[in-house]
Amino acid sequence: MNAERPWLEEQMRVRSAMDALPVPDVRAALDGLPEAHGYELTVRPLRYRTEPHLSALTVFDERTITISVPEPFLPFGETVPYGAVRAPGKSMRFVPMSEGVTFRARAEVVRFLYCHEWYHWFLYEIRQKGWSSETACDRFALYNYRRRRVSLEDAHRALRRERDGARPTRAAAKTPRLPGDFGSHAH
């Protein structure tokens, strides 16, 4: 047991404020991802004005992670920055690297945002190195949200910017479709 931070021994609590995404469906979407021990995960609807987008928040003092899923849910795209490369030449110019991601299901949004926020948790609670590394968290989420299993070793590997083989393709791991997701045949 961690005497300084006993909450790290507690299981993550999961809540949902969405009828379209009850707790069992949230747990199914998170299957294979590591837990943010001692934290409470809440999934809530994001009522957007013009278009759906990604939104999540971790509050370390309260030990909470809040994931907001666009409602009504429609497939949407998001540009995810994941790094930068130095431009050729003598100047210290950098070119940002990003990837476009299309979210077709609520479960994909939950997995992506949870991976992002879990990496904040990992940096803060496990590494004790602070938490404000947005690009690293985006990179971790981008590389891992479609994988069936993600471990602490994957998080350590991400610190070194190593990947376990090539980046997974869409066929590598299907995100489970949940009842009510766009394109789902269950009604």
Order of alpha helices (4+ residues) and beta strands (2+ residues): beta-alpha-beta-beta-beta-beta-beta-alpha-alpha-alpha
